[in-house]
Amino acid sequence: MSFPFVIWLIIFKYIPVAGWVMAFQDYKPQFSIFEQEWVGLKHFKDLFNEPMFYRALENTLGMGILGLVFGTLSAIAFALLLNEVRFLTLKKWTQTISYLPHFVSWVIVANIVITMLSQEGIVNNLLMDIGILDRPINFMAQPDMFWGIVTAADVWKETGWNAIIYLAAMAGVDPQLYEAAKVDGASRWRQMWHITLPSIRPVIIVLLILNIGNLINIGFEKQMLLGNNIVAEKALVIDLYALDYGIGMFRYSFGTAIGIFKSVISVILILICNGFAKRIGEGRVF
C-alpha cells in the first residue's frame, strides 16, 4: 500500500534534489544544465561574505526560537485545559473553533493584526483605557517589537491546530491512572501534572525534535506581509533573503546555495536533537 507514496516521494522530493547542482555552477537559463560553467563553492563563499546574510540568519533564528517556545507551550497548555472540559458539546465546539485560524490566509491575518495594532486600533484603546499608555503607539513601526508581533500572530493562528496531536495523545492515557489518583486525593491540577504530562512526554519530544529541524524554515509570508520599510531590518529572514537577493536578482545559483545551507542546518539540528533524546532515553524520531 505504501508503493504509490514511495513513487510520489521519489518524483517530487528526491529527483528535484538534482537541481542542487546549480549551486556549483554559474547558472544561466539560456543554457542547458550540462552547458553551464562550473564555479565550485563560489556561491557559498559569496553567501558567507554577505553581511546581510548574517542579519537574515539572526532574524530567522530569533523568530524561529520564539515561535518554537511559545508555539509549543501554548499548544500543550491549550490541549491540557481542553482535555479537562467535561461538557462534551462545549469541548467539541471549542476545539472546532480553535482550528479555524489555521485555515485563514496570512494576508487576512496580517490585515487583522495591523488594524488591531494601529494607533486607532483596539490594543492602543485598551491600553490607554486601563492607564498603561498615555498616548497611542504605532506598534508596527517599532523594530524591537517586530519579532514579538510575528510570534504572537503565529501563536494565535496555529495553537488550536498544533494542539490536535497532543489531544490525541491525551485520549490514549489509561483512565485507571486517573482513577487511582482520585482515590489518593489528587486534584485535577495534580492529575495533569503527574499523569497527563508524563504520559504524553514522548509525543512532546518527537514533535519538538521535528519542529527544531524546521527552526530555520520559518518561511517569509508573515514577515513580508507584516513588515514595512521601518522594520525591514528585523523582517529580513533567510527565505526572504533568498527571494530578494537570489531569485529576484536572477542569481539562481546563489538562491540554490541558500537552500542547500538551510537543508544542511536542518538535518544537523534534527540529528543533534534526536541523538540527545536517544541519550536521555526519551521519544525520538529514528
C-alpha positions as YAML, in Angstrom:
chain: A
units: angstrom
residues:
- id: 1
  name: MET
  ca: [0.00, 0.00, 0.00]
- id: 2
  name: SER
  ca: [2.93, 2.32, 0.55]
- id: 3
  name: PHE
  ca: [4.22, 1.88, -3.02]
- id: 4
  name: PRO
  ca: [2.33, 4.88, -4.54]
- id: 5
  name: PHE
  ca: [3.57, 7.08, -1.71]
- id: 6
  name: VAL
  ca: [7.16, 5.92, -2.30]
- id: 7
  name: ILE
  ca: [6.83, 6.74, -6.03]
- id: 8
  name: TRP
  ca: [5.39, 10.17, -5.17]
- id: 9
  name: LEU
  ca: [8.23, 10.75, -2.70]
- id: 10
  name: ILE
  ca: [10.89, 9.86, -5.27]
- id: 11
  name: ILE
  ca: [9.37, 12.00, -8.04]
- id: 12
  name: PHE
  ca: [8.54, 15.13, -6.05]
- id: 13
  name: LYS
  ca: [11.07, 15.05, -3.20]
- id: 14
  name: TYR
  ca: [14.23, 13.29, -4.33]
- id: 15
  name: ILE
  ca: [14.51, 13.90, -8.08]
- id: 16
  name: PRO
  ca: [14.30, 17.73, -7.61]
- id: 17
  name: VAL
  ca: [17.36, 17.47, -5.33]
- id: 18
  name: ALA
  ca: [19.38, 17.01, -8.54]
- id: 19
  name: GLY
  ca: [18.79, 20.75, -9.06]
- id: 20
  name: TRP
  ca: [21.24, 21.41, -6.24]
- id: 21
  name: VAL
  ca: [23.95, 21.10, -8.88]
- id: 22
  name: MET
  ca: [23.03, 24.69, -9.85]
- id: 23
  name: ALA
  ca: [24.69, 25.92, -6.66]
- id: 24
  name: PHE
  ca: [28.05, 24.78, -8.03]
- id: 25
  name: GLN
  ca: [27.52, 26.34, -11.45]
- id: 26
  name: ASP
  ca: [27.13, 29.89, -12.73]
- id: 27
  name: TYR
  ca: [23.63, 29.07, -13.96]
- id: 28
  name: LYS
  ca: [22.25, 30.87, -16.98]
- id: 29
  name: PRO
  ca: [18.71, 29.92, -18.11]
- id: 30
  name: GLN
  ca: [19.57, 30.07, -21.83]
- id: 31
  name: PHE
  ca: [21.93, 27.09, -21.50]
- id: 32
  name: SER
  ca: [21.17, 23.51, -20.51]
- id: 33
  name: ILE
  ca: [22.32, 22.14, -17.17]
- id: 34
  name: PHE
  ca: [25.22, 20.39, -18.96]
- id: 35
  name: GLU
  ca: [26.46, 23.58, -20.63]
- id: 36
  name: GLN
  ca: [26.78, 25.69, -17.50]
- id: 37
  name: GLU
  ca: [30.10, 26.96, -16.20]
- id: 38
  name: TRP
  ca: [31.27, 25.15, -13.05]
- id: 39
  name: VAL
  ca: [32.37, 27.53, -10.30]
- id: 40
  name: GLY
  ca: [32.75, 25.16, -7.33]
- id: 41
  name: LEU
  ca: [31.96, 26.74, -3.96]
- id: 42
  name: LYS
  ca: [31.97, 30.34, -5.25]
- id: 43
  name: HIS
  ca: [28.32, 31.00, -4.37]
- id: 44
  name: PHE
  ca: [28.72, 29.58, -0.87]
- id: 45
  name: LYS
  ca: [31.75, 31.85, -0.32]
- id: 46
  name: ASP
  ca: [29.73, 34.83, -1.58]
- id: 47
  name: LEU
  ca: [26.93, 33.86, 0.81]
- id: 48
  name: PHE
  ca: [29.14, 33.71, 3.87]
- id: 49
  name: ASN
  ca: [30.80, 37.02, 2.92]
- id: 50
  name: GLU
  ca: [27.47, 38.87, 2.76]
- id: 51
  name: PRO
  ca: [26.75, 40.89, 5.96]
- id: 52
  name: MET
  ca: [23.07, 40.87, 5.02]
- id: 53
  name: PHE
  ca: [23.04, 37.07, 5.23]
- id: 54
  name: TYR
  ca: [24.04, 37.13, 8.91]
- id: 55
  name: ARG
  ca: [21.31, 39.66, 9.66]
- id: 56
  name: ALA
  ca: [18.78, 37.38, 7.94]
- id: 57
  name: LEU
  ca: [20.13, 34.38, 9.84]
- id: 58
  name: GLU
  ca: [19.83, 36.20, 13.18]
- id: 59
  name: ASN
  ca: [16.24, 37.22, 12.45]
- id: 60
  name: THR
  ca: [15.34, 33.72, 11.28]
- id: 61
  name: LEU
  ca: [16.75, 32.02, 14.36]
- id: 62
  name: GLY
  ca: [15.27, 34.67, 16.68]
- id: 63
  name: MET
  ca: [11.74, 34.35, 15.35]
- id: 64
  name: GLY
  ca: [12.15, 30.60, 14.93]
- id: 65
  name: ILE
  ca: [13.13, 30.06, 18.56]
- id: 66
  name: LEU
  ca: [10.37, 32.36, 19.84]
- id: 67
  name: GLY
  ca: [7.82, 30.55, 17.69]
- id: 68
  name: LEU
  ca: [9.09, 27.16, 18.84]
- id: 69
  name: VAL
  ca: [8.97, 28.01, 22.55]
- id: 70
  name: PHE
  ca: [5.69, 29.90, 22.69]
- id: 71
  name: GLY
  ca: [4.03, 27.78, 19.98]
- id: 72
  name: THR
  ca: [4.81, 24.53, 21.81]
- id: 73
  name: LEU
  ca: [3.88, 25.84, 25.26]
- id: 74
  name: SER
  ca: [0.60, 27.37, 24.08]
- id: 75
  name: ALA
  ca: [-0.45, 24.21, 22.22]
- id: 76
  name: ILE
  ca: [0.31, 21.97, 25.22]
- id: 77
  name: ALA
  ca: [-1.44, 24.33, 27.67]
- id: 78
  name: PHE
  ca: [-4.50, 24.63, 25.41]
- id: 79
  name: ALA
  ca: [-4.69, 20.83, 24.96]
- id: 80
  name: LEU
  ca: [-4.36, 20.29, 28.73]
- id: 81
  name: LEU
  ca: [-7.16, 22.72, 29.54]
- id: 82
  name: LEU
  ca: [-9.42, 21.45, 26.76]
- id: 83
  name: ASN
  ca: [-8.84, 17.87, 27.91]
- id: 84
  name: GLU
  ca: [-10.22, 18.82, 31.31]
- id: 85
  name: VAL
  ca: [-13.53, 20.10, 29.91]
- id: 86
  name: ARG
  ca: [-16.17, 17.54, 30.83]
- id: 87
  name: PHE
  ca: [-19.10, 19.08, 28.91]
- id: 88
  name: LEU
  ca: [-18.64, 17.24, 25.59]
- id: 89
  name: THR
  ca: [-20.57, 19.69, 23.37]
- id: 90
  name: LEU
  ca: [-18.61, 22.67, 24.69]
- id: 91
  name: LYS
  ca: [-15.37, 20.75, 24.20]
- id: 92
  name: LYS
  ca: [-16.17, 19.91, 20.57]
- id: 93
  name: TRP
  ca: [-17.23, 23.47, 19.75]
- id: 94
  name: THR
  ca: [-14.15, 24.96, 21.39]
- id: 95
  name: GLN
  ca: [-11.90, 22.51, 19.58]
- id: 96
  name: THR
  ca: [-13.54, 23.19, 16.21]
- id: 97
  name: ILE
  ca: [-13.39, 26.96, 16.61]
- id: 98
  name: SER
  ca: [-9.75, 26.79, 17.64]
- id: 99
  name: TYR
  ca: [-8.88, 25.10, 14.32]
- id: 100
  name: LEU
  ca: [-10.36, 27.87, 12.17]
- id: 101
  name: PRO
  ca: [-7.48, 30.41, 12.33]
- id: 102
  name: HIS
  ca: [-5.19, 27.76, 10.82]
- id: 103
  name: PHE
  ca: [-7.19, 27.93, 7.57]
- id: 104
  name: VAL
  ca: [-7.20, 31.72, 7.40]
- id: 105
  name: SER
  ca: [-4.76, 33.17, 4.87]
- id: 106
  name: TRP
  ca: [-1.78, 35.11, 6.21]
- id: 107
  name: VAL
  ca: [-2.97, 38.03, 4.06]
- id: 108
  name: ILE
  ca: [-6.13, 38.26, 6.17]
- id: 109
  name: VAL
  ca: [-4.29, 37.61, 9.43]
- id: 110
  name: ALA
  ca: [-1.77, 40.35, 8.63]
- id: 111
  name: ASN
  ca: [-4.57, 42.83, 7.92]
- id: 112
  name: ILE
  ca: [-6.28, 41.95, 11.21]
- id: 113
  name: VAL
  ca: [-3.02, 42.32, 13.18]
- id: 114
  name: ILE
  ca: [-2.10, 45.62, 11.51]
- id: 115
  name: THR
  ca: [-5.60, 47.01, 12.14]
- id: 116
  name: MET
  ca: [-5.61, 45.91, 15.79]
- id: 117
  name: LEU
  ca: [-2.14, 47.37, 16.43]
- id: 118
  name: SER
  ca: [-2.70, 50.68, 14.61]
- id: 119
  name: GLN
  ca: [-2.78, 53.91, 16.61]
- id: 120
  name: GLU
  ca: [-6.59, 53.88, 16.47]
- id: 121
  name: GLY
  ca: [-6.76, 50.11, 16.98]
- id: 122
  name: ILE
  ca: [-8.30, 48.12, 19.80]
- id: 123
  name: VAL
  ca: [-4.96, 47.36, 21.50]
- id: 124
  name: ASN
  ca: [-3.99, 51.04, 21.90]
- id: 125
  name: ASN
  ca: [-7.52, 51.93, 23.05]
- id: 126
  name: LEU
  ca: [-7.50, 49.13, 25.64]
- id: 127
  name: LEU
  ca: [-4.04, 50.01, 27.00]
- id: 128
  name: MET
  ca: [-4.99, 53.70, 27.30]
- id: 129
  name: ASP
  ca: [-8.32, 52.85, 28.98]
- id: 130
  name: ILE
  ca: [-6.59, 50.85, 31.72]
- id: 131
  name: GLY
  ca: [-3.88, 53.51, 32.14]
- id: 132
  name: ILE
  ca: [-0.84, 51.63, 30.81]
- id: 133
  name: LEU
  ca: [-0.32, 54.11, 27.95]
- id: 134
  name: ASP
  ca: [-0.70, 57.89, 27.93]
- id: 135
  name: ARG
  ca: [-0.78, 58.13, 24.16]
- id: 136
  name: PRO
  ca: [-1.12, 55.59, 21.34]
- id: 137
  name: ILE
  ca: [1.90, 53.73, 19.99]
- id: 138
  name: ASN
  ca: [2.40, 52.74, 16.38]
- id: 139
  name: PHE
  ca: [3.37, 49.15, 17.17]
- id: 140
  name: MET
  ca: [4.06, 48.27, 13.55]
- id: 141
  name: ALA
  ca: [6.74, 50.99, 13.40]
- id: 142
  name: GLN
  ca: [8.70, 49.61, 16.38]
- id: 143
  name: PRO
  ca: [11.55, 47.38, 15.09]
- id: 144
  name: ASP
  ca: [12.19, 45.94, 18.57]
- id: 145
  name: MET
  ca: [8.61, 44.67, 18.75]
- id: 146
  name: PHE
  ca: [8.50, 43.01, 15.34]
- id: 147
  name: TRP
  ca: [9.67, 39.55, 16.45]
- id: 148
  name: GLY
  ca: [7.09, 39.56, 19.25]
- id: 149
  name: ILE
  ca: [4.28, 40.66, 16.93]
- id: 150
  name: VAL
  ca: [5.08, 37.92, 14.40]
- id: 151
  name: THR
  ca: [5.31, 35.32, 17.18]
- id: 152
  name: ALA
  ca: [2.00, 36.40, 18.76]
- id: 153
  name: ALA
  ca: [0.22, 36.30, 15.39]
- id: 154
  name: ASP
  ca: [1.67, 32.86, 14.65]
- id: 155
  name: VAL
  ca: [0.66, 31.52, 18.08]
- id: 156
  name: TRP
  ca: [-2.90, 32.83, 17.66]
- id: 157
  name: LYS
  ca: [-3.17, 31.25, 14.20]
- id: 158
  name: GLU
  ca: [-1.69, 27.82, 14.94]
- id: 159
  name: THR
  ca: [-2.33, 26.96, 18.60]
- id: 160
  name: GLY
  ca: [-5.62, 25.12, 18.01]
- id: 161
  name: TRP
  ca: [-4.22, 23.17, 15.07]
- id: 162
  name: ASN
  ca: [-0.99, 22.23, 16.85]
- id: 163
  name: ALA
  ca: [-2.98, 21.01, 19.87]
- id: 164
  name: ILE
  ca: [-4.64, 18.22, 17.84]
- id: 165
  name: ILE
  ca: [-1.80, 15.74, 18.26]
- id: 166
  name: TYR
  ca: [-1.46, 16.47, 21.99]
- id: 167
  name: LEU
  ca: [-5.21, 15.92, 22.46]
- id: 168
  name: ALA
  ca: [-4.97, 12.64, 20.55]
- id: 169
  name: ALA
  ca: [-2.09, 11.56, 22.80]
- id: 170
  name: MET
  ca: [-4.09, 12.51, 25.92]
- id: 171
  name: ALA
  ca: [-7.03, 10.42, 24.71]
- id: 172
  name: GLY
  ca: [-4.75, 7.38, 24.89]
- id: 173
  name: VAL
  ca: [-3.83, 7.82, 28.56]
- id: 174
  name: ASP
  ca: [-5.04, 4.90, 30.70]
- id: 175
  name: PRO
  ca: [-8.18, 6.07, 32.64]
- id: 176
  name: GLN
  ca: [-7.22, 3.78, 35.54]
- id: 177
  name: LEU
  ca: [-4.29, 6.10, 36.28]
- id: 178
  name: TYR
  ca: [-6.73, 8.97, 36.87]
- id: 179
  name: GLU
  ca: [-9.00, 6.77, 38.98]
- id: 180
  name: ALA
  ca: [-6.06, 5.73, 41.15]
- id: 181
  name: ALA
  ca: [-5.01, 9.37, 41.52]
- id: 182
  name: LYS
  ca: [-8.53, 10.39, 42.57]
- id: 183
  name: VAL
  ca: [-8.53, 7.68, 45.23]
- id: 184
  name: ASP
  ca: [-5.27, 9.15, 46.52]
- id: 185
  name: GLY
  ca: [-6.90, 12.59, 46.68]
- id: 186
  name: ALA
  ca: [-5.08, 14.19, 43.76]
- id: 187
  name: SER
  ca: [-6.71, 17.37, 42.44]
- id: 188
  name: ARG
  ca: [-7.23, 17.87, 38.71]
- id: 189
  name: TRP
  ca: [-4.15, 20.09, 38.52]
- id: 190
  name: ARG
  ca: [-2.12, 17.34, 40.20]
- id: 191
  name: GLN
  ca: [-3.52, 14.78, 37.75]
- id: 192
  name: MET
  ca: [-2.50, 16.98, 34.82]
- id: 193
  name: TRP
  ca: [1.00, 17.47, 36.22]
- id: 194
  name: HIS
  ca: [1.71, 13.90, 37.40]
- id: 195
  name: ILE
  ca: [-0.28, 11.80, 34.90]
- id: 196
  name: THR
  ca: [-1.22, 13.64, 31.72]
- id: 197
  name: LEU
  ca: [2.05, 15.45, 31.06]
- id: 198
  name: PRO
  ca: [4.36, 12.46, 31.77]
- id: 199
  name: SER
  ca: [2.11, 10.24, 29.63]
- id: 200
  name: ILE
  ca: [2.42, 12.46, 26.56]
- id: 201
  name: ARG
  ca: [6.10, 13.30, 27.10]
- id: 202
  name: PRO
  ca: [7.34, 11.04, 24.22]
- id: 203
  name: VAL
  ca: [4.96, 12.80, 21.83]
- id: 204
  name: ILE
  ca: [6.15, 16.20, 23.03]
- id: 205
  name: ILE
  ca: [9.79, 15.20, 22.50]
- id: 206
  name: VAL
  ca: [9.18, 13.85, 18.99]
- id: 207
  name: LEU
  ca: [7.26, 16.96, 17.91]
- id: 208
  name: LEU
  ca: [9.92, 19.15, 19.49]
- id: 209
  name: ILE
  ca: [12.66, 17.40, 17.51]
- id: 210
  name: LEU
  ca: [10.71, 17.81, 14.25]
- id: 211
  name: ASN
  ca: [10.00, 21.47, 14.98]
- id: 212
  name: ILE
  ca: [13.62, 22.18, 15.87]
- id: 213
  name: GLY
  ca: [14.54, 20.73, 12.47]
- id: 214
  name: ASN
  ca: [12.33, 23.41, 10.93]
- id: 215
  name: LEU
  ca: [13.78, 26.17, 13.06]
- id: 216
  name: ILE
  ca: [15.41, 27.75, 10.05]
- id: 217
  name: ASN
  ca: [12.47, 27.04, 7.72]
- id: 218
  name: ILE
  ca: [10.02, 29.61, 9.04]
- id: 219
  name: GLY
  ca: [9.07, 30.88, 5.57]
- id: 220
  name: PHE
  ca: [8.72, 34.53, 4.64]
- id: 221
  name: GLU
  ca: [4.99, 35.09, 4.17]
- id: 222
  name: LYS
  ca: [4.18, 36.56, 7.56]
- id: 223
  name: GLN
  ca: [7.39, 38.61, 7.72]
- id: 224
  name: MET
  ca: [6.74, 40.07, 4.27]
- id: 225
  name: LEU
  ca: [3.07, 40.86, 4.97]
- id: 226
  name: LEU
  ca: [3.59, 42.30, 8.46]
- id: 227
  name: GLY
  ca: [6.83, 44.10, 7.63]
- id: 228
  name: ASN
  ca: [7.33, 47.61, 6.29]
- id: 229
  name: ASN
  ca: [10.23, 49.90, 5.46]
- id: 230
  name: ILE
  ca: [10.71, 50.93, 9.11]
- id: 231
  name: VAL
  ca: [11.09, 47.36, 10.42]
- id: 232
  name: ALA
  ca: [12.70, 45.96, 7.25]
- id: 233
  name: GLU
  ca: [15.94, 45.02, 9.03]
- id: 234
  name: LYS
  ca: [14.05, 42.94, 11.61]
- id: 235
  name: ALA
  ca: [11.75, 41.39, 8.98]
- id: 236
  name: LEU
  ca: [14.52, 40.07, 6.75]
- id: 237
  name: VAL
  ca: [14.66, 36.27, 7.08]
- id: 238
  name: ILE
  ca: [16.56, 33.63, 5.14]
- id: 239
  name: ASP
  ca: [13.71, 32.79, 2.75]
- id: 240
  name: LEU
  ca: [13.02, 36.45, 2.04]
- id: 241
  name: TYR
  ca: [16.75, 37.00, 1.53]
- id: 242
  name: ALA
  ca: [16.85, 34.10, -0.98]
- id: 243
  name: LEU
  ca: [13.81, 35.52, -2.79]
- id: 244
  name: ASP
  ca: [15.03, 39.12, -2.97]
- id: 245
  name: TYR
  ca: [18.79, 38.67, -3.38]
- id: 246
  name: GLY
  ca: [18.72, 35.33, -5.20]
- id: 247
  name: ILE
  ca: [15.76, 34.73, -7.48]
- id: 248
  name: GLY
  ca: [14.70, 38.41, -7.52]
- id: 249
  name: MET
  ca: [18.13, 39.42, -8.88]
- id: 250
  name: PHE
  ca: [18.30, 36.42, -11.27]
- id: 251
  name: ARG
  ca: [21.07, 34.86, -9.15]
- id: 252
  name: TYR
  ca: [19.58, 31.37, -9.33]
- id: 253
  name: SER
  ca: [22.79, 29.64, -8.26]
- id: 254
  name: PHE
  ca: [23.12, 31.92, -5.25]
- id: 255
  name: GLY
  ca: [19.49, 31.20, -4.26]
- id: 256
  name: THR
  ca: [20.14, 27.46, -4.58]
- id: 257
  name: ALA
  ca: [23.20, 27.77, -2.33]
- id: 258
  name: ILE
  ca: [20.98, 29.38, 0.33]
- id: 259
  name: GLY
  ca: [18.52, 26.49, 0.01]
- id: 260
  name: ILE
  ca: [21.30, 23.93, 0.46]
- id: 261
  name: PHE
  ca: [22.58, 25.79, 3.52]
- id: 262
  name: LYS
  ca: [19.10, 25.66, 5.08]
- id: 263
  name: SER
  ca: [18.71, 21.95, 4.38]
- id: 264
  name: VAL
  ca: [22.10, 21.07, 5.84]
- id: 265
  name: ILE
  ca: [21.44, 23.08, 9.01]
- id: 266
  name: SER
  ca: [18.01, 21.44, 9.42]
- id: 267
  name: VAL
  ca: [19.44, 17.92, 9.09]
- id: 268
  name: ILE
  ca: [22.22, 18.74, 11.59]
- id: 269
  name: LEU
  ca: [19.70, 20.12, 14.11]
- id: 270
  name: ILE
  ca: [17.49, 17.04, 13.80]
- id: 271
  name: LEU
  ca: [20.45, 14.67, 14.22]
- id: 272
  name: ILE
  ca: [21.71, 16.55, 17.30]
- id: 273
  name: CYS
  ca: [18.28, 16.69, 18.98]
- id: 274
  name: ASN
  ca: [17.46, 13.10, 18.07]
- id: 275
  name: GLY
  ca: [20.81, 11.94, 19.44]
- id: 276
  name: PHE
  ca: [20.22, 13.89, 22.66]
- id: 277
  name: ALA
  ca: [16.72, 12.37, 23.06]
- id: 278
  name: LYS
  ca: [18.17, 8.92, 22.46]
- id: 279
  name: ARG
  ca: [20.85, 9.52, 25.07]
- id: 280
  name: ILE
  ca: [18.37, 10.52, 27.77]
- id: 281
  name: GLY
  ca: [16.03, 7.66, 26.85]
- id: 282
  name: GLU
  ca: [13.08, 9.77, 25.65]
- id: 283
  name: GLY
  ca: [10.99, 9.52, 22.47]
- id: 284
  name: ARG
  ca: [12.99, 10.02, 19.28]
- id: 285
  name: VAL
  ca: [12.27, 10.26, 15.57]
- id: 286
  name: PHE
  ca: [14.55, 7.38, 14.44]
...
